Amino acid sequence: MSLYSAIKRAKDYAAERFPIEKLNFHSMVEKKEVPVHRLSWGYYLGGAALFFLLVQIVTGLMLLFYYQPTVSDAHASVEYISDYVVGGALVRNMHSWSSSMMIACVIAHLLTAFAMKAFEKPREITWLTGVGLLFLTFGFGFTGYLLPWNQIAVNATKIGLQSIEQVGQYLPGQMAQWPRAIRETIQGEAAVGQATLSRFYAIHVIVLPFALAALLGLHLFSVQLHGMSRGVEDPPRRQEKFFPMFLIKDLSVWGVAFFLLFLMALCLPFESFSPYPLFEAFDPNGSTPDGIKPEWYFYFVYYPLELLPFGVILVGSGLAMLMLLLTPWLFRSTSRKTLRILALVGAAYFLGMTLFGEDIYHIFKGGGQ
Ligand code: HEM
């Protein structure tokens, strides 16, 4: 292939993914239509994830006014927010509940986008930026968990960071050192301590938000440029206007989401579902609490990690990540029906591990509760 034809192919590829002729209000808003079919509810999930993200930004900024990122004061500052700041407990609860809801929406959004073949050409960039957003969302959960500097979180973070280092034993040659270097870079010092808290804090409030803003911008821009995907039928039998009908419905979903979130944050402290005292301050001389677990959205990898050899999980998750990244090419010719079945299997696995992971663990380990 000559250089000229390679450049032309690259130009055509980019022009198809980013059709700049559609860069106007008429194409991106007035002309946009949303297919109506039995999976249409899936089109509201990205918007719902966006809504919870906005709640995270607003409540997170409010928490920043009082939170102290030091090992001596972090826990006390969080307690102060809950006990003495007017509306502080509500804001903290909203931040925690909304983080869980955002993750639930992002996972459901991924599964419905997959089931509807929304990754199909020319939406590869939308899918890839979506995968990036998924990892960033998990990154927010992982780093935010440590910030209150409580007994459970510090110990769970130690275990999480150790798992990164364990990867090294399965890598060849010099690469075997990389996971330790990654762990040390994130951890910042020999043991989880002030340097770790400072780094998690910087990642949580600066690095991840900036990375997310960039990826989300590209994600939403390509969604608007290409319009909605076909859904379950190609071509769709019925469509509705994006503006104003779908937008009004989207905003109604935001209204209901806000009402539910507010009610939950008001009535149910986030830690009320935790089997142990979640907010005991970290005691460096204390023992690691029994039955320590990460947040619910990590159960799908945590329980298999407890049951199966680390190497199996490593290969399994490596393949799953690769599959996620290559989805637009791997499933290019797969029928929508097969994709719906695969999405159902994925959803059943995630729900099964989240709801019954502990029971499954006890069945296979043969121990009591
Ligand atoms: C912070 C996380 C995310 C936010 C805020 C977000 C937001 C959105 C929004 C508002 C839409 C348009 C409405 C809709 O189809 O629901 C959308 C579409 C889309 N998203 Fe996401 N998204 C996120 C993560 C993801 C993930 C994890 C994936 C998959 C890996 C993904 C893949 C897609 C695709 C393929 C579309 C196009 C849907 C279509 O054309 O029918 N997104 N996203």
Residues whose N, C-alpha, C, O or C-beta is under 5 A from the ligand:
A	BS01	HEM	G42 Y43 Y44 L45 G46 G47 A49 L50 V106 L110 A113 A118 F119 T126 W127 G130 V131 L133 L134 V223 G227 M228 S229
